[in-house]
Amino acid sequence: MKIMKEKTVFCLGILTALLLCMCGGCGSRNDAEGSVSIVEESVIQEKDTQKEDNQSEGQDALEETQPGEDLDMIFPAAADDTWYKTGDIYTDENGRRLEVLYDDEGMLQFAVDGLSLYNTMADHFQTENNWRIYTCDDGTTVVYYPGTPAHLEITDGEYAGVYEADDSK
């Protein structure tokens, strides 16, 4: 019986030593901050990993709530109401020439290849994104897009298309 007690005490001693080892008795290291057990170190590392994950999730959520932030903003160029007085000649991809003529009474004429096809009043236009949208007498729509180079678009009919300002005049 005495041997059994000694074995039990010995086993309890080993278990106690193991528990102390796991709780910081042996296997600890000395840092500038003090001694930290292996178990404590792994808990600290796990908490740091969770913090980093939470921060990256927060950043992802922030990026999702601000869509398009990295896209360039496009602001339309300002157009004045007398753009048609510049005397620009506009050409399309087929080589057709579009001229804008005006008179003192405010009548605009849009002439393609020298033919006056479309007429409207200079003060009858709609504005959208700084574009000037003219509805001509026959229902054709002509849109002026300011910029460098400026563009005119005839929306329907035989001469429909986009005409770009030609600097060579």
TIBAMI-332329 format. One record per atom (N, C-alpha, C): x, y, z. Coordinates in pm, whole numbers, padded with zeros to 5 digits, always signed. Example, Ala and Ser with C-alpha at 12.3 -4.5 7.8 and 13.67 -1.06 7.14 Angstrom:
+01319-00569+00780/+01230-00450+00780/+01320-00330+00780/+01285-00225+00708/+01367-00106+00714/+01290+00003+00787/
//
This chain:
+00081-00117+00000/+00000+00000+00000/+00088+00126+00000/+00200+00117+00072/+00291+00228+00079/+00347+00260-00060/+00371+00158-00140/+00423+00179-00275/+00318+00249-00359/+00193+00214-00341/+00086+00274-00418/+00073+00422-00384/+00087+00455-00255/+00080+00594-00215/+00195+00672-00276/+00313+00612-00277/+00428+00679-00334/+00410+00702-00485/+00354+00603-00555/+00328+00618-00697/+00225+00728-00723/+00121+00732-00636/+00017+00833-00649/+00075+00972-00626/+00156+00986-00525/+00218+01114-00494/+00310+01155-00609/+00386+01055-00660/+00477+01082-00771/+00398+01129-00896/+00289+01060-00924/+00205+01099-01041/+00145+01237-01020/+00099+01262-00899/+00043+01394-00870/+00149+01502-00885/+00268+01471-00846/+00379+01566-00860/+00408+01597-01007/+00406+01493-01088/+00430+01511-01231/+00317+01594-01292/+00194+01562-01256/+00079+01639-01306/+00088+01784-01263/+00127+01806-01140/+00141+01943-01090/+00250+02016-01167/+00361+01945-01191/+00472+02007-01266/+00427+02043-01409/+00351+01953-01471/+00300+01980-01605/+00206+02101-01605/+00117+02105-01507/+00025+02218-01498/+00100+02348-01476/+00200+02345-01391/+00279+02465-01368/+00352+02507-01495/+00400+02406-01565/+00470+02433-01690/+00377+02501-01789/+00255+02450-01799/+00158+02506-01894/+00112+02645-01851/+00107+02669-01722/+00059+02797-01672/+00169+02901-01658/+00288+02866-01691/+00392+02967-01690/+00510+02934-01602/+00510+02822-01540/+00623+02787-01454/+00747+02762-01536/+00749+02654-01614/+00863+02629-01701/+00822+02660-01843/+00912+02667-01932/+00880+02696-02072/+00845+02842-02094/+00868+02926-01996/+00841+03068-02016/+00968+03134-02064/+00951+03252-02117/+01068+03324-02163/+01067+03462-02101/+01179+03521-02091/+01189+03655-02034/+01204+03755-02146/+01110+03845-02152/+01113+03955-02249/+01138+04084-02175/+01148+04189-02246/+01161+04320-02183/+01035+04352-02104/+00922+04292-02145/+00795+04320-02078/+00772+04228-01959/+00853+04131-01937/+00834+04037-01828/+00822+03897-01884/+00786+03802-01799/+00778+03665-01847/+00640+03637-01902/+00636+03567-02015/+00511+03533-02081/+00516+03385-02112/+00412+03312-02071/+00411+03169-02097/+00376+03142-02242/+00402+03020-02284/+00370+02980-02421/+00221+02991-02446/+00141+02952-02347/-00005+02959-02362/-00048+03105-02375/+00006+03192-02290/-00030+03334-02297/+00012+03394-02430/+00129+03354-02479/+00179+03405-02606/+00086+03367-02721/+00039+03243-02722/-00050+03200-02830/-00184+03272-02822/-00232+03299-02700/-00357+03375-02683/-00341+03517-02736/-00227+03579-02707/-00199+03715-02754/-00192+03717-02906/-00124+03618-02964/-00114+03611-03110/-00251+03594-03174/-00336+03511-03112/-00471+03489-03165/-00553+03618-03160/-00540+03693-03051/-00612+03820-03040/-00564+03920-03145/-00433+03925-03168/-00377+04015-03270/-00430+03979-03409/-00437+03850-03438/-00488+03804-03567/-00634+03844-03583/-00713+03829-03475/-00854+03869-03481/-00868+04018-03503/-00782+04099-03438/-00785+04244-03458/-00758+04280-03603/-00653+04217-03661/-00619+04244-03801/-00733+04205-03893/-00796+04089-03867/-00909+04046-03949/-01024+04145-03938/-01053+04190-03817/-01162+04287-03797/-01132+04418-03867/-01005+04462-03862/-00968+04587-03928/-00982+04574-04079/-00938+04460-04134/-00949+04443-04280/-01094+04430-04321/-01178+04365-04240/-01321+04358-04270/-01383+04496-04264/-01341+04576-04166/-01392+04713-04156/-01352+04795-04277/-01229+04777-04325/-01181+04848-04444/-01261+04805-04565/-01286+04672-04577/-01366+04622-04690/-01506+04681-04686/-01565+04687-04567/-01699+04744-04555/-01698+04892-04591/-01593+04963-04551/-01581+05105-04584/-01572+05124-04735/-01492+05038-04801/-01478+05048-04946/-01609+05017-05016/-01688+04923-04960/-01816+04889-05021/-01916+05003-05005/-01907+05080-04898/-02003+05188-04877/-01969+05313-04955/-01851+05317-05017/-01811+05433-05095/-01779+05392-05238/-01880+05346-05313/-01852+05299-05449/-01809+05412-05540/-01719+05378-05631/-01677+05474-05731/-01585+05583-05683/-01536+05571-05559/-01451+05676-05505/-01322+05691-05586/-01275+05580-05640/-01149+05586-05713/-01168+05626-05860/-01292+05646-05902/-01318+05684-06041/-01301+05835-06058/-01256+05874-06173/-01242+06016-06203/-01379+06078-06227/-01399+06193-06171/-01524+06265-06194/-01512+06339-06327/-01616+06331-06408/-01617+06401-06536/-01717+06515-06525/-01668+06635-06538/-01753+06752-06533/-01769+06806-06674/-01891+06837-06714/-01910+06888-06850/-01848+07027-06866/-01798+07053-06986/-01743+07185-07014/-01858+07285-07022/-01832+07404-06979/-01935+07507-06981/-01961+07551-07125/-02088+07569-07155/-02126+07616-07289/-02198+07749-07274/-02169+07840-07361/-02244+07965-07356/-02357+07956-07459/-02448+08048-07448/-02565+08044-07535/-02538+08099-07674/-02419+08150-07698/-02386+08206-07830/-02273+08128-07897/-02261+08002-07869/-02156+07918-07926/-02161+07918-08079/-02279+07934-08135/-02298+07926-08281/-02235+08043-08354/-02191+08146-08283/-02129+08263-08346/-01978+08245-08371/-01924+08129-08334/-01780+08106-08351/-01741+08080-08496/-01836+08040-08579/-01806+08015-08720/-01735+07884-08745/-01741+07792-08649/-01674+07662-08668/-01743+07579-08777/-01662+07501-08845/-01711+07402-08941/-01698+07267-08872/-01801+07184-08881/-01801+07052-08819/-01801+06946-08928/-01726+06839-08908/-01722+06731-09006/-01753+06599-08937/-01813+06506-09013/-01840+06374-08957/-01741+06273-09014/-01757+06149-08977/-01662+06044-09022/-01672+06016-09171/-01782+06059-09236/-01799+06040-09380/-01749+06160-09461/-01697+06262-09391/-01645+06380-09460/-01750+06487-09488/-01872+06468-09442/-01975+06572-09462/-01944+06692-09373/-01974+06810-09423/-01946+06935-09350/-02077+06993-09299/-02076+07030-09174/-02193+07093-09112/-02154+07234-09071/-02234+07332-09118/-02212+07472-09080/-02333+07519-09003/-02309+07610-08911/-02417+07671-08835/-02423+07818-08875/-02536+07858-08930/-02556+07997-08973/-02660+08061-08881/-02650+08191-08862/-02746+08261-08778/-02772+08399-08837/-02886+08453-08800/-02916+08590-08843/-02946+08676-08721/-02966+08805-08745/-02986+08900-08635/-03117+08877-08560/-03210+08808-08620/-03339+08783-08554/-03335+08660-08465/-03221+08590-08462/-03208+08474-08374/-03242+08342-08438/-03250+08338-08571/-03277+08212-08640/-03146+08139-08666/-03141+08011-08630/-03026+07926-08659/-03059+07836-08777/-02962+07815-08861/-02975+07720-08972/-02859+07624-08964/-02889+07497-08972/-02787+07393-08973/-02780+07343-09116/-02667+07368-09180/-02649+07334-09321/-02546+07225-09337/-02586+07113-09399/-02494+07003-09426/-02456+07011-09573/-02326+07016-09599/-02271+07026-09735/-02333+07142-09814/-02350+07255-09744/-02400+07376-09810/-02551+07383-09823/-02624+07282-09781/-02770+07283-09789/-02829+07320-09653/-02910+07425-09647/-02976+07463-09522/-03093+07368-09500/-03074+07273-09411/-03174+07169-09391/-03259+07192-09267/-03200+07245-09163/-03270+07252-09035/-03269+07395-08983/-03386+07442-08935/-03402+07578-08884/-03463+07575-08745/-03414+07664-08660/-03471+07679-08526/-03433+07817-08474/-03497+07859-08369/-03463+07986-08304/-03352+07963-08202/-03261+08057-08193/-03143+08043-08106/-03181+08036-07959/-03292+08096-07921/-03329+08095-07779/-03424+07980-07743/-03451+07892-07838/-03535+07775-07810/-03447+07651-07796/-03400+07629-07677/-03317+07511-07652/-03340+07462-07510/-03303+07337-07489/-03303+07278-07356/-03158+07257-07315/-03134+07258-07185/-02999+07235-07135/-02997+07105-07057/-02899+07021-07089/-02879+06897-07014/-02728+06873-07008/-02672+06868-06886/-02527+06850-06868/-02446+06953-06945/-02492+07074-06952/-02430+07183-07028/-02438+07164-07179/-02511+07066-07225/-02534+07049-07368/-02649+07141-07405/-02652+07182-07529/-02763+07262-07579/-02840+07174-07679/-02966+07155-07652/-03049+07068-07735/-03152+07154-07807/-03143+07157-07941/-03230+07240-08025/-03326+07149-08100/-03454+07182-08095/-03554+07112-08174/-03588+07200-08292/-03559+07149-08413/-03578+07229-08535/-03725+07226-08579/-03755+07311-08676/-03892+07325-08724/-03953+07194-08772/-03873+07109-08832/-03925+06981-08884/-03920+06868-08781/-03884+06898-08655/-03881+06798-08549/-03745+06734-08528/-03650+06762-08616/-03514+06709-08600/-03449+06774-08477/-03374+06694-08404/-03304+06744-08287/-03156+06757-08318/-03100+06873-08282/-02956+06898-08297/-02903+06927-08158/-02798+06854-08119/-02741+06869-07985/-02600+06925-07999/-02572+07030-07923/-02437+07089-07919/-02368+07042-07793/-02250+06978-07808/-02168+06932-07697/-02044+07020-07688/-02034+07104-07584/-01916+07190-07571/-01793+07107-07537/-01678+07162-07559/-01553+07094-07526/-01449+07126-07631/-01337+07058-07621/-01231+07078-07718/-01196+06943-07777/-01234+06913-07895/-01317+06995-07984/-01465+06979-07950/-01542+07078-07989/-01687+07074-07969/-01748+06977-08071/-01868+06929-08039/-01938+06837-08128/-02082+06881-08147/-02137+06850-08263/-02279+06865-08291/-02332+06729-08331/-02452+06698-08288/-02513+06571-08326/-02651+06597-08384/-02673+06545-08504/-02807+06546-08563/-02864+06408-08534/-02981+06405-08469/-03030+06279-08415/-03109+06194-08512/-03163+06252-08619/-03240+06168-08712/-03231+06224-08853/-03284+06150-08946/-03282+06193-09085/-03160+06142-09160/-03149+06181-09286/-03042+06134-09374/-02904+06177-09326/-02895+06292-09260/-02765+06346-09217/-02739+06324-09068/-02809+06228-09009/-02789+06197-08866/-02646+06152-08843/-02591+06196-08732/-02456+06156-08694/-02392+06258-08605/-02268+06232-08571/-02192+06322-08483/-02090+06395-08568/-02088+06525-08555/-01997+06611-08630/-01902+06678-08532/-01774+06674-08564/-01671+06728-08476/-01619+06860-08533/-01593+06957-08442/-01540+07087-08485/-01408+07066-08557/-01395+07131-08672/-01275+07121-08755/-01200+07252-08740/-01079+07246-08687/-00999+07367-08664/-00944+07428-08793/-00939+07352-08901/-00879+07404-09025/-00970+07501-09097/-01099+07498-09072/-01201+07584-09134/-01180+07588-09281/
//
